[in-house]
């Protein structure tokens, strides 16, 4: 059921197939316009091959750096710690095994349902607004969770705050990292540039998972959550400064604005 990428088809000289796919989306006039638009943004000199030297272009490097930052922010926002080490966190908060299992299931359910909210709101609110709001609120919630562990006020309070943070993450960084990553790079080098962001994503995942036990034992639960709050707050300011809004724009429009 999934069609081939129209930009890949145009890039590889299969414009008729691209036209048919676009026609299903918006009609004949739309398809003809978009095929022409896509053709203009793809290098005629390197139609079927990536010119890796373009990755060193200053404008492209800035976009790659933004993608790598988003990859580390998505992982180091702390939610994977909540997912991977939920049992340890809830045990530290004073829950028994049966209660922990219920709460872990609740985390998965919240993550699942939250993505649907993003699907129906991302084109109305925009990627930038959702990411900024979520990272700021996550920083606040992490501060409250850390305060709960610091004062010993854990129990149900921690569970509710954890679920709120999972919801915020699942509305924003979880799906929108991949959306933004697929939109900000020029057509001609999108695959190569995205592979760098994806590699950074899993490297950040490994480093987070590997380092968390040592960090937790060294600085304690409260400081650990405050650290993630600080990371989210840093993410808010960096995204506020550098993240462009791509809502309602074609990939060709974005390319002309960001890398033209």
C-alpha positions in Angstrom: 0.0 0.0 0.0 3.0 2.3 0.5 4.0 4.1 -2.8 7.6 4.8 -3.8 8.9 8.2 -2.9 8.0 10.6 -5.7 11.3 12.5 -5.2 13.3 9.3 -5.6 11.3 8.4 -8.7 12.0 11.8 -10.3 15.6 11.7 -9.2 16.0 8.3 -11.0 14.2 9.4 -14.2 10.8 7.8 -13.5 8.6 10.9 -13.7 5.6 9.1 -15.1 5.3 6.9 -12.0 5.8 10.0 -9.8 3.1 11.8 -11.7 0.6 9.0 -11.1 1.3 9.0 -7.4 0.9 12.8 -7.1 -2.2 12.7 -9.2 -3.9 10.5 -6.7 -3.0 13.0 -4.0 -4.1 16.3 -5.6 -5.2 15.9 -9.2 -3.5 16.4 -12.6 -2.7 20.1 -12.2 -1.1 19.5 -8.8 0.9 16.5 -10.1 2.3 18.4 -13.1 3.3 21.3 -11.0 5.0 19.2 -8.3 6.9 17.0 -10.7 8.3 20.2 -12.3 9.0 21.7 -8.9 10.8 18.5 -7.7 12.8 18.4 -10.9 14.1 21.9 -10.4 15.5 21.1 -6.9 17.4 18.0 -7.9 20.9 18.4 -9.2 21.0 17.7 -12.9 24.7 16.9 -12.7 24.2 14.2 -10.1 20.7 13.0 -10.9 21.0 9.4 -9.5 24.0 9.8 -7.2 24.6 11.7 -4.0 27.4 14.3 -4.1 28.8 13.8 -0.6 30.8 17.0 -0.9 27.5 18.8 -0.6 27.3 17.6 3.0 30.2 19.9 3.8 28.3 23.0 2.6 27.9 25.5 5.4 24.1 25.6 5.2 23.8 21.9 5.0 26.2 21.4 7.9 24.0 23.6 10.0 21.0 21.5 9.1 22.9 18.3 9.9 23.9 19.7 13.2 20.3 20.5 14.0 19.3 17.0 13.1 22.1 15.5 15.3 21.0 17.8 18.2 17.4 16.7 17.8 18.5 13.1 17.9 20.4 13.5 21.2 17.6 15.7 22.6 15.0 13.0 21.8 17.1 10.4 23.6 18.6 12.5 26.4 15.2 14.1 27.3 15.1 11.2 29.7 12.0 9.4 28.6 13.8 6.2 27.5 15.1 6.0 31.1 11.5 6.0 32.2 10.7 3.3 29.7 13.8 1.1 30.2 14.1 1.5 34.0 10.4 2.0 34.9 10.5 -0.8 37.4 13.5 0.7 39.2 11.9 4.1 39.3 8.6 2.9 40.7 10.3 0.6 43.2 12.3 3.6 44.4 8.9 5.5 44.7 7.6 2.8 47.0 5.4 0.5 44.8 5.2 -3.3 44.8 5.6 -5.6 41.8 1.9 -5.7 40.9 1.5 -2.0 41.1 4.6 -1.5 39.0 3.3 -3.7 36.2 0.0 -1.8 36.0 1.9 1.5 35.8 4.3 0.2 33.1 1.2 -0.9 31.0 -0.2 2.6 31.6 3.0 4.2 30.2 2.7 2.1 27.0 -1.0 3.0 26.7 -0.3 6.8 27.1 2.4 6.6 24.5 0.2 4.9 22.0 -2.8 7.3 22.4 -0.7 10.4 22.5 0.7 9.8 19.0 -2.8 10.0 17.6 -3.2 13.4 19.1 -0.1 14.5 17.2 -1.4 13.1 14.0 -4.5 15.3 14.2 -2.8 18.5 15.5 0.7 18.7 13.9 -0.6 20.4 10.7 -2.7 22.8 12.7 -0.2 23.8 15.4 3.1 23.1 13.5 6.2 21.1 14.4 8.0 24.1 16.0 5.2 25.1 18.4 4.5 21.6 19.6 8.2 20.9 20.2 8.8 24.1 22.1 5.8 23.7 24.3 6.5 20.1 25.1 10.2 20.6 25.9 9.5 23.5 28.2 6.7 21.6 30.0 8.9 18.5 30.3 11.6 20.5 32.0 9.0 21.8 34.5 7.6 18.3 35.1 11.1 16.8 35.6 11.8 19.5 38.1 8.7 18.5 40.0 9.6 14.8 39.9 13.1 15.5 41.1 11.5 17.6 43.9 9.3 14.7 44.8 12.3 12.3 45.2 14.2 15.0 47.1 11.5 15.6 49.6 10.3 12.0 49.8 6.9 12.9 48.4 6.7 10.1 45.9 4.0 7.5 45.5 1.0 8.5 43.3 2.5 12.0 42.6 5.5 10.5 40.8 3.3 8.2 38.8 1.0 11.0 37.6 4.0 13.2 36.7 5.7 10.4 34.9 2.6 9.8 32.8 2.3 13.5 32.0 5.9 13.5 30.8 5.4 10.4 28.8 2.4 12.1 27.2 4.4 15.2 26.4 7.3 13.2 24.9 4.9 11.1 22.8 3.2 14.2 21.5 6.4 15.8 20.4 9.9 14.5 20.4 9.0 10.9 19.7 7.2 11.3 16.4 8.3 14.8 15.4 12.1 14.1 15.4 11.5 11.8 12.4 9.1 14.3 10.8 11.6 17.2 11.0 14.5 15.0 10.0 12.7 14.0 6.8 11.8 17.6 5.9 14.8 19.9 6.5 17.3 18.3 4.1 17.5 19.1 0.3 16.1 16.4 -2.0 19.4 15.6 -3.6 21.2 14.6 -0.3 18.2 13.8 1.9 19.0 10.1 2.3 22.6 10.6 3.2 21.8 13.5 5.6 19.0 11.5 7.3 21.3 8.6 7.8 23.7 10.8 9.8 20.7 11.9 12.0 19.5 8.3 12.4 23.0 7.1 13.4 23.3 9.9 16.0 19.8 8.9 17.3 20.9 5.3 18.1 24.3 6.4 19.3 22.6 8.7 21.8 20.3 5.8 22.7 23.2 3.6 23.5 25.1 6.2 25.5 21.9 7.0 27.5 21.1 3.4 28.3 24.8 2.5 29.1 25.4 5.5 31.3 22.2 5.8 33.3 22.9 3.2 36.0 26.2 4.9 36.8 24.7 8.4 36.7 21.8 7.3 39.0 24.1 5.7 41.5 26.5 8.7 41.5 24.0 11.6 41.8 20.8 10.0 43.0 17.2 10.0 41.7 16.4 13.7 42.4 19.5 15.1 40.7 19.1 12.6 37.9 15.6 14.0 37.0 16.8 17.6 37.5 19.6 16.8 35.0 17.0 15.7 32.4 15.0 18.8 33.2 18.0 20.9 32.4 18.6 19.0 29.2 15.0 19.7 28.1 15.3 23.4 29.0 18.5 23.6 27.0 16.6 21.9 24.1 13.9 24.5 24.4 16.3 27.4 23.9 18.2 25.8 21.1 15.1 24.9 19.2 13.6 28.3 19.8 16.8 29.8 18.2 17.4 27.4 15.3 14.4 25.2 14.5 12.4 26.5 11.4 8.7 25.9 11.0 7.9 23.6 8.1 4.1 23.4 8.5 2.2 23.7 5.3 5.3 23.8 3.1 6.4 21.3 0.4 9.9 19.8 0.6 10.9 22.0 -2.3 9.7 25.2 -0.5 11.7 24.2 2.6 14.7 23.4 0.5 14.7 26.9 -1.1 14.2 28.6 2.3 16.9 26.6 4.2 19.5 25.5 1.8 18.9 27.5 -1.4 
